[in-house]
Amino acid sequence: MIDLPVLDKSGKQVDSLAIDEAALGNEVRPDLLKQAYVMYHANRRQGSARTKSRGMVKGSTRKLYRQKGTGNARVGNARTVVRKGGGVAFAKTKKTETFRKRMPTAMRRLANRNAMLAKLVDGEVKCVDALDFDKPRTAEMKVVLKSCGINRTCLVALSEDNRNAALSARNLEHVDIIRIDQLNVFELLNHRFLLVDRASMQAWLDGFTGDKEAA
């Protein structure tokens, strides 16, 4: 069992949350995490990059100057691939290109849980008793992050109805927000710390596996 400290907004431990590592995969599996991370990263690519060949670039086809007698290197027209503003040797002309990868659902869900286990083992999950605010206050959220010892990139996982906390965190530098039911291995590994309130963490452990695919 892993005992996750539960902190108050001032950073003092008020309780602990027992987490069974067996439910998260027993041990950290780097190969599985790498495979899932590559899949999420590939699925975010648009595949819309296109370039022009020398035949597609606007410009004259006239030879810029005569072959001999100028003392310069031999040169052709302005659209050649070696000149600035010219075409590309191996142009990408496909309108859309897919880079999508797939993983079995069971593997993807396990990878999401295993990423949480990796964060827990490294002590990078900061669980707060409650992240409730009377109104959006960026300064108060900043104090909470500092009190919890968060000094690097942070992912704040919140329930869908916790709007005030989301608004309080959205303008902070190096801080991103995600719904707790959309938590995934890509976002977890892209941030050093995870900040979550106790109710959301318990709900995720009870049933939210964060297995929704990235768009």
C-alpha positions, 0 to 999 in steps of 0.5 A, spaced: 500 500 500 502 507 498 500 512 503 499 518 499 499 524 504 493 529 504 494 536 505 491 542 507 491 549 503 497 551 507 501 545 505 500 541 512 498 534 512 491 533 515 490 525 513 493 520 508 490 516 503 491 509 502 492 506 495 493 499 493 499 499 488 496 492 485 490 496 482 495 501 478 499 495 475 504 493 481 510 496 478 512 501 474 512 499 466 517 503 462 516 500 456 508 500 456 509 508 458 513 509 452 508 505 447 502 509 450 506 516 450 508 515 443 501 513 441 498 519 444 503 524 441 502 521 434 495 522 435 495 529 436 499 530 429 495 534 424 498 531 418 497 537 414 504 539 412 505 541 405 511 544 401 512 546 394 516 542 389 520 547 384 515 546 379 510 549 383 514 555 385 512 561 382 518 564 378 521 565 371 525 559 368 530 563 365 537 561 366 539 567 371 546 568 367 550 565 362 554 559 363 561 561 362 565 568 363 562 571 369 567 568 374 561 565 378 559 558 379 554 555 374 547 556 376 540 555 373 533 558 374 531 561 380 526 556 382 532 551 383 532 547 390 539 550 392 536 557 392 532 561 397 525 561 395 526 555 390 522 549 391 523 543 395 527 537 393 522 532 395 516 536 396 510 533 401 504 534 396 499 529 400 493 534 403 492 529 409 497 524 412 495 520 418 500 518 423 495 515 428 497 509 432 492 504 436 493 500 443 488 495 445 483 498 450 486 494 456 493 496 455 491 503 454 487 503 461 493 500 464 498 505 462 494 511 464 494 507 471 501 505 471 503 513 469 499 515 476 503 509 480 510 512 477 508 519 479 506 516 486 512 512 487 516 519 485 512 523 490 510 527 485 502 527 486 500 533 491 493 531 494 489 537 497 483 536 502 479 541 498 480 545 492 474 549 493 474 557 492 468 562 493 470 565 487 476 565 482 482 567 485 489 566 481 493 569 487 490 564 492 491 558 487 498 560 487 499 560 494 496 553 494 502 551 489 507 554 493 505 551 500 505 544 496 512 545 494 510 545 487 516 549 483 516 546 476 510 544 471 504 542 474 497 538 472 491 540 476 486 535 475 479 537 477 472 535 477 468 538 471 463 542 476 469 545 480 469 551 475 472 556 480 479 552 481 479 551 474 479 559 473 484 560 478 489 556 475 488 557 468 493 563 468 498 561 472 505 559 468 507 552 467 500 550 470 495 546 465 488 544 467 485 537 466 478 534 468 480 528 472 476 523 468 480 525 462 487 524 465 492 520 461 499 518 461 501 523 456 499 529 460 501 526 466 508 524 464 509 531 460 508 535 467 513 534 473 507 534 479 500 533 479 495 537 484 488 533 485 483 534 491 482 528 495 474 527 492 477 527 485 483 522 486 478 518 490 473 518 484 478 516 479 481 510 483 474 508 484 472 508 477 475 513 473 481 510 469 482 516 464 482 512 458 479 517 453 483 517 447 486 524 446 483 528 440 
